[in-house]
């Protein structure tokens, strides 16, 4: 299919299909211009380990108390 046939075919699509086509074209061009580097093996497992905690996450009140304590340490000592 040459350019003219492709263009004619695109005009026959619905608006939503044309928008989907444009999005697909932009993604394909973006992927060619800026390919993502591969993720090194084990990276995701290590990152999951960072997020693990021994207990439940702190409540909003506990976070506010921690922030207040840190500000006191920073500015009052």
N, C-alpha and C positions, 0 to 999 in steps of 0.2 A: 504494500500500500504506500503510495507516495504522499507527499505533503498535502496536495490539493484534495485527494480522496479522504485523508484523515481529517482535514479541516471541514469538509462537507459533512462527514459522518458526525463530527463533534456538534455541528449546528443542529443536527437532527435529534440530539439528546435533550432530555428535560434539563431544567435549570439545576436541579439538585445533582443530577448525574454529571453535568458539566463542571459543577463545583468540586465534586469528588474527583473528577479527572484532573482538574487543575491542582488539587491538593496532592494527588499521586505524582504528578509531574514535578511539582516543587520538591516533594520529599526525595524523589529519585535524583534530582539535580543536587540537592543539599547533601545527600549521602555520597555522591561522587566527589563533590568539592571538599567536604569535610568528613571523611570517614572516621568513625570512632575507633580509637585504639582498643585492642583486646584487653579484657580484664585479666590480670595475672591470676593464675590458679591459687585458690585458698583465700583470696581477698574477701569474698563475701562471708565466708565462715569466720574470719577474724573480725569483721565488722559486726557480725551478729553477737560475737562474744563481748564486744565493747558495751553493747546495750543491755546485757544481762545484769540484773541486780539481785542481791540476796533477799530482799524483802519487797514489800509493795512500794510503788512510787510515792513520793511525798505529796501531801495534800497542798492545795493552794495556800492555806494558812501557814503550813510548815515552810513553804518556799518563801513566802513574804517574811517570815521570821528569820530565815537564813540570809536573805538579802539585807534586811535591816541590821543584822549582826555584822555582816561584812562591811556595810557602810560605816558603822560605828568604829570598827577596827581601822578602816582606811582613814577616816577623817578625825577621829577623836584620840588617836594614840600617837 
